[in-house]
Amino acid sequence: MTIFTENFSTIASGYDIVLSDVWGVVHNGVAAFPEACDALTRFREGGGTVVLITNAPRPNGVVARQVEQFGAPRSIYDAIVSSGDVTRYEIGRRPGQTIFHLGPKRDLAIFEGLDVTFAPPETADYVICSGLFNEETETPESYRVMLERMLERNLFMICGNPDVVVERGEQLLYCAGAIADLYARMGGDVLYAGKPYAPIYDLALSLAERARGRAVDRKRVLAIGDSVRTDFKGAAAYGIDCMFVTAGIHAAEFGGREDPDPDAVERVLIAEGGKPRAIARKLKW
């Protein structure tokens, strides 16, 4: 049964572990949401364990510093897992191969501490896509010619952020997932390192269980997120419940941030293969 609620507290007692999305749930890329931070803190104070699970193409330590800069307190989580962590694992599985990095310089932290050699797309062994070079002025179509050249060489791509768009304040900006999707439609071979795929959930759950000191039934695990493609579908595929937050990247589709249409939300989610455990405008205790 789906619950339409403004309060996470109405269902919190049914769960031991929360795997919470970050962008769109904890902050909007500019500032943290105080009510969301309060809700996660209260859940932990009541004995729950929280792992922030994000498609950010950066190591978890970098994500932690960014979350703090946006004003979120350390009390909201036990651990952080990022698609950057999964990407680093995949890089480690390919020693000696050269990499073309398609993405902004701010994402270079994903390679720190790793023995990597960079090369242009004309000679690289494979591609790490962490985003657009300039998401403020470019779209995925800006890269079509580059992707055609990569496809001629059958270059394998690891997508370090499967998100298609992300919020930055009131803006929606393209992410690496949009480029990776275009490359895949063109016939390219892509591995998506992050939600909605299982490896990032496996890592998040293992960290949560380590923090608790024991294994936890997946029925006692709740994902919280605002993306149909990554958070909702990822939770469903992994066999865990989802609390879907509407005031995120799909807000306009659902009728606005302040007064979404619950029926419209449920119709979209059912069309994607199931029902969430709960639907809320935002994360609030």
Secondary structure, 3 states (H helix, E strand, C coil): CCEECCCHHHCHHHCCEEEECCECCCECCCCECHHHHHHHHHHHHCCCEEEEEECCCCCHHHHHHHHHHCCCCHHHCCEEEEHHHHHHHHHHCCCCCEEEEECCHHHHHHHCCCCCEECCCCCCCEEEECCCCCCCCCCHHHHHHHHHHHHHCCCEEEECCCCCEEEECCEEEECHHHHHHHHHHCCCCEEECCCCCHHHHHHHHHHHHHHHCCCCCHHHEEEEECCHHHHHHHHHHHCCEEEEECCCCCCCCCCCCCCCCHHHHHHHHHHCCCCCCEEECCCCC
